[in-house]
Amino acid sequence: MTMTQDPAAPEGFEVQGNTQLDMAGEERLYQQLKRFWQPVAFSDDLTDSPHQVTLFDTRLAVARLDGEPHVFSDICRHRGSALSLGRVDGCWLRCAYHGWAYDAEGTVVDIPARPELNGKLTAQLPSYPTIEAGGLVWTCISGETPRFGPSECPELDDPSYRFLRFDPYEWDCSVARRLENYFDFSHFAHVHHGILGDRDEAEIADYDVARHGSELRITAGPFIEYTDNVKNSAVNHDGLTYEAWKRYRVYMPNAMKLNSSAGVTEDFVLYVAVAPVNRRRTRCFTFVGRNYALDRDQEFHDMQYVILGQDQPIVESQRPEELPVDLTAEMHVKGADAGTVEYRRWLISIADGEIELAPTA
């Protein structure tokens, strides 16, 4: 590990303790992330056809067999073709190449060319624990009991909210780079000027950050936002701006939920879970919801893509693509960067194998 304390740093730039990983630490973190639940598909997308997904550079087949989601190695044990090109046959996954079929445990149950061999092969198709939570299908490929639980979004089940689900997308960055962008408050006024902030009013007030169980909880604000932004369209306000409060639940290590005020009772929700395609590429699953302006889906849809389009070139330009390896030039502003600094500290603990729940009282 390398320390980030810079004795030459001017007043106002402060990081206490370890917030960087050396190259060996980065690799440890990548390997430790395999011990956590990772999102692989939207639940609604998993119907009667298998899906291919790459997770930790491993090709997987995701399928719903007899109504339940399952995740397997995407390599048929016969000739190595992709099982995700096959089909769901009742409670079996059947290969497209020679028709071999596997049950939910990965056992070969049907060999059409030699039916007398059915039930006699001992070779298993690798399969992985799979659950559904928060509108997503999750898996864990470590071979161990998954650490922490998957993320939650209770508002998805609340009939007073309307949600949009966005197609999965991939960015050229690490999971940590992608996730911390959401609660990097200093960038709102500059990258999202005129939407989520004003570059002429860019000061960030101190805010609350605390670990709670497997979550990092952040409450921050007020942030200057514009009332002609569809997010704040419900606000009865005579001026051009609105002061929004933001409440984050960062589900360690790879998901977060934001509740952002858009009035007295109006609540805007952004729920995101991310998974490593490989060390430097990340797949993102996104839900956007609100309990107001329920008839304005297109505007909320378009706004989200504007925000993503502004963030993507910035995040993908960051070097290193993973969180800092041994670059001591990356400085942290006291107070303003408190959320991202605490997130990094927790990731470093995870890299060191210290995977423990924080107190909840």
Buried (B, 14 or more C-beta within 10 A) or exposed (E): BBEBEBEEBEEEEBBEEBBBBEEEBBBBBBEBBBBBBBBBBBBEBBEEEBBEBBBBEBBBBBBBBEEEBBBBBBBBBBEEBBBBBBBBBEBBBBBBBEBBBBBBEBBBBBBEEEEEEEEEBEEBBBBBBBBBBBBBBBBBBBEEEBBBBBBBBEBBEBEEBBBBBBEBEBBBBBBBBBBBBBBBBBBBBEBBBEBBBBEEEBEBEEBEBEBEBBBBBBBBBEBBBBBEBBBBBBBEEEEEBBEBBBBBBBBBBBBBBBBBBBBEEBBBBBBBBBBBBEBBBBBBBBBBBBBBBEEBEEBBEEBBEEBBEBBBEEBBEBEBBBBBBEEEEBBBBBBBBBBBBBBBBBBBBBBBEEBEEBEEE
